[in-house]
């Protein structure tokens, strides 16, 4: 089962998927990819938004294989992490 989501911010769409492909975009030619991550001590949503902002600001079209984690942080707190592979493609 594939899970994909589309989010719109700043008039550009970043596609998300927890699988290694974006559903309905199998005809795109990947031109670059990079493993990336974001973390935040406040919430998983803040880490999620940070990952998406990084991908958009660096010219990527999608995030695939996205995973979320909660980890111990410095000083005994917790940190929320989001990581995956950012990809850019040609149409």
C-alpha positions in Angstrom: 0.0 0.0 0.0 1.4 3.4 -1.0 0.8 6.5 1.0 1.3 9.8 -0.6 0.4 13.3 0.5 0.5 16.7 -1.2 1.1 19.9 0.8 1.0 23.4 -0.5 2.9 26.3 1.0 4.4 29.3 -0.6 2.6 28.5 -3.9 4.8 25.5 -4.5 3.8 21.9 -3.9 6.1 19.4 -2.2 5.0 15.8 -2.6 5.5 13.4 0.3 5.5 9.6 0.4 6.4 7.0 3.0 7.3 4.7 0.1 10.2 5.0 -2.4 8.0 6.4 -5.1 5.4 9.1 -5.4 2.0 7.6 -6.4 0.9 8.7 -9.8 4.3 10.2 -10.7 6.1 7.2 -11.9 6.8 8.8 -15.3 9.2 11.5 -13.9 12.9 11.3 -14.4 14.8 11.9 -11.2 17.6 14.4 -11.8 19.0 14.6 -8.3 18.4 13.2 -4.8 19.8 13.7 -1.3 19.1 12.2 2.1 17.9 15.0 4.4 16.5 15.4 7.9 15.1 18.0 10.3 14.6 18.0 14.0 12.8 20.2 16.5 12.3 20.0 20.3 8.7 21.4 20.1 6.7 19.0 17.9 6.7 16.4 15.1 4.9 19.0 13.0 7.7 21.5 13.4 10.2 18.9 12.2 7.9 18.0 9.4 7.6 21.6 8.3 11.4 22.1 8.6 12.0 19.1 6.3 9.5 20.4 3.7 11.0 23.9 3.8 14.5 22.6 3.3 13.4 20.6 0.3 11.6 23.5 -1.3 14.5 26.0 -0.6 17.0 23.6 -2.2 15.0 23.0 -5.4 13.5 19.6 -4.7 10.1 18.4 -5.9 9.4 15.6 -3.5 10.3 13.8 -0.3 10.2 10.0 -0.4 10.8 7.2 2.1 9.9 9.7 4.9 10.1 8.5 8.5 9.4 10.1 11.8 11.2 9.5 15.1 11.1 10.7 18.7 14.6 10.6 20.3 16.1 11.6 23.6 17.5 15.1 23.4 20.2 16.9 25.3 19.4 17.7 28.9 16.9 14.9 29.2 14.2 16.3 26.9 13.0 14.8 23.6 13.5 15.8 20.0 11.2 15.1 17.1 12.9 14.0 13.8 11.7 13.7 10.2 14.0 12.2 7.6 13.8 11.0 4.0 15.2 11.4 0.6 14.6 14.7 -1.3 14.3 14.2 -5.1 14.1 16.6 -8.0 12.7 15.5 -11.3 12.2 16.4 -15.0 8.8 16.2 -16.6 
